[in-house]
Amino acid sequence: MTDPVRVTLEDDDDATSVRVYDDEGDVSTDGATFRFSVDGDGSGGDNAGAEPAGTDPDREPRYVAPLSAVPTDGTLRCEARRDRRGTELILRRRGDDVLAWRNSCPHKPEVRLDPGPGAIVRDDQLVCHEHAARFDCADGVCTAGPCRGDALEEIAVAVRDGDVYLTDDRFDSCRRLDEPRA
């Protein structure tokens, strides 16, 4: 499969949304597993194990972006990966620090806070474009809307020497989604 596919699996209690780069695999949440094979033979195709286009083999896999590329008035969309599964995240700069969260609204996990051009930010709060829930940019807690009191899922990042790196142990690598793919 050339381009990744976004797969969302929901059960009564949980929802999991990932980007899949393989022709076969599975996605699980607490009570359900979705198994798939796109080519039907289970072989994974000719590109099994290949890195997605746009991956720089000379760059540290946990490198995200220079601090200067992370906006203070919007968000930067990235993808954290483990094996052949990806999770979209958004980064927001606060001075010399960067915060990152899963790019998903707790009210409706399939709704991205940043659908592509940057999340809506008003009064230092991220605003869900679908139902106007507001999330404090300091801690990700919802201050207004249908998921009030819930919080965005935090993804650990750190700034070192003017660059942002993924430090969350759940993931092996990260890439920006706004960079052109080869």
C-alpha positions in Angstrom: 0.0 0.0 0.0 1.6 3.3 -1.0 -0.4 5.8 1.1 -1.4 5.1 4.7 -5.0 4.4 5.7 -6.7 5.8 8.8 -8.5 3.1 10.7 -10.8 3.8 13.6 -12.1 1.0 15.7 -14.8 1.7 18.4 -16.5 -0.4 20.9 -18.9 0.6 23.7 -16.1 1.9 26.0 -13.2 2.9 23.8 -12.0 4.1 20.4 -8.7 3.7 18.8 -7.6 5.5 15.6 -4.3 4.8 13.9 -2.7 5.2 10.5 -1.7 1.9 8.9 1.1 1.5 6.3 0.8 -2.1 5.6 -1.4 -4.3 3.5 -2.3 -6.5 6.4 -2.5 -6.3 10.2 -4.9 -5.6 13.0 -6.1 -2.8 15.2 -7.3 -3.5 18.7 -9.2 -1.7 21.4 -10.4 -3.1 24.8 -13.2 -5.3 23.5 -12.6 -5.7 19.8 -10.0 -6.4 17.1 -10.2 -5.5 13.5 -8.0 -7.7 11.2 -7.4 -6.9 7.6 -5.6 -8.0 4.5 -5.9 -5.6 1.5 -4.2 -7.8 -1.1 -6.0 -11.0 0.1 -3.0 -13.3 0.3 -1.5 -12.2 3.6 2.0 -11.7 2.1 2.2 -7.9 2.8 3.1 -7.1 -0.8 6.4 -6.1 -2.3 6.9 -3.1 0.1 6.6 -5.0 3.3 8.9 -3.5 5.9 9.7 -0.4 3.7 9.9 3.0 5.3 7.2 5.4 4.2 8.1 8.0 1.6 9.5 11.2 3.2 11.5 9.4 5.9 15.1 10.7 6.1 17.4 7.8 7.0 20.1 10.2 8.2 17.9 12.0 10.8 17.3 10.6 14.3 13.9 8.8 14.1 12.5 10.7 17.1 13.4 14.1 15.7 10.2 16.1 15.0 11.0 19.6 13.9 13.0 22.7 14.8 11.4 24.7 17.6 10.9 27.6 15.3 8.5 25.5 13.1 6.1 24.9 15.9 3.5 27.7 15.9 2.4 29.7 18.9 -0.9 30.6 17.3 -1.9 27.2 15.8 -0.6 23.7 15.7 1.8 21.5 13.8 0.5 18.1 12.7 2.8 15.1 13.0 2.6 11.4 13.2 4.2 9.2 15.8 4.9 5.6 14.8 5.5 2.3 16.3 6.3 -0.5 13.9 3.9 0.0 11.0 1.1 1.9 12.8 0.9 5.7 13.2 -0.9 8.0 15.5 -1.5 11.6 14.5 -0.5 14.3 17.0 -0.5 18.0 17.2 2.2 20.2 18.7 1.8 23.7 20.1 4.6 26.0 21.2 4.5 27.9 24.5 7.6 30.1 24.7 10.6 27.7 24.6 8.5 24.7 25.5 6.3 22.5 23.3 3.2 20.5 24.2 1.8 17.6 22.2 -1.5 15.7 22.2 -3.2 13.0 20.1 -5.0 14.8 17.2 -8.4 13.6 18.4 -11.3 15.1 20.3 -12.3 13.1 23.4 -16.0 13.6 22.6 -15.7 12.1 19.2 -12.3 10.4 18.8 -12.6 10.2 15.0 -12.7 14.0 14.8 -9.3 15.7 14.4 -8.7 19.0 16.2 -6.3 19.9 13.4 -7.8 18.6 10.1 -4.8 19.9 8.1 -4.3 23.6 8.1 -3.8 24.0 11.8 -6.2 23.8 14.8 -8.3 26.7 15.8 -6.8 28.5 18.7 -8.7 31.2 20.6 -7.8 32.8 24.0 -5.1 30.2 24.5 -7.5 27.3 23.9 -7.7 24.7 21.2 -11.3 24.7 19.7 -12.8 21.6 18.1 -14.1 22.7 14.7 -17.0 20.2 14.8 -18.7 21.0 18.1 -16.7 23.9 19.6 -15.3 22.1 22.7 -12.4 24.2 24.1 -9.2 22.7 25.5 -6.8 24.7 27.6 -3.4 24.9 25.8 -1.5 24.6 29.1 -2.8 21.1 30.1 -5.3 19.9 27.4 -8.3 19.9 29.8 -11.6 20.6 28.2 -13.1 23.8 29.7 -16.3 24.0 27.6 -18.4 21.7 25.4 -19.7 18.2 25.5 -16.5 16.7 26.9 -16.0 19.2 29.7 -13.6 17.9 32.3 -12.0 15.4 29.9 -8.5 15.9 28.7 -6.6 15.5 25.4 -4.2 12.5 25.4 -0.8 13.9 26.0 2.2 12.7 23.9 5.6 13.3 25.5 8.0 15.6 23.6 11.1 17.6 24.6 13.1 20.5 23.3 16.8 20.0 23.0 19.2 22.5 21.4 16.4 24.3 19.6 14.9 21.1 18.1 11.8 19.1 19.2 12.0 15.4 19.8 9.5 12.7 20.6 10.2 11.2 24.0 7.0 9.1 24.5 8.1 5.5 24.9 4.9 4.3 23.2 6.4 5.3 19.8 9.7 4.7 17.9 9.7 7.6 15.4 8.0 10.7 14.4 7.5 12.7 11.2 5.8 16.0 10.2 2.7 15.6 8.1 3.2 19.0 6.4 6.4 18.0 4.7 6.3 16.9 1.1 6.5 13.1 0.5 9.0 11.7 -2.0 
